[in-house]
Amino acid sequence: MALAFAVSTSASARTPTNAGLHTGLPELQVDGLRDDDARALLDSVLPGPVHPRVRDAIVAEARGNPLAVMELPRGESEIRKG
């Protein structure tokens, strides 16, 4: 059994050296969360209510990345603890 995993974030990541390396392998494009889904995820990890502008700022900063949606509020609370 073998598992191949590759990530390419841009066309510039494909060089002549590795151009044919993954030819024929199936691809799955994973898109980021939509804003409404990111807000729902954020609400599920927050301990209490948050001002809508703060929530929108976190969602915008996360840019659809679910891990960032969950971690950005934790970083903010650590800063406040200080």
Salt bridges, closest charged atoms under 4 A:
ASP36 OD1 - ARG34 NE 3.30
ASP37 OD2 - ARG34 NH2 3.43
ASP43 OD1 - ARG55 NE 2.99
ASP56 OD1 - ARG39 NE 3.01
GLU71 OE2 - ARG74 NH1 2.78
GLU76 OE2 - ARG80 NE 3.27
GLU78 OE2 - LYS81 NZ 3.41
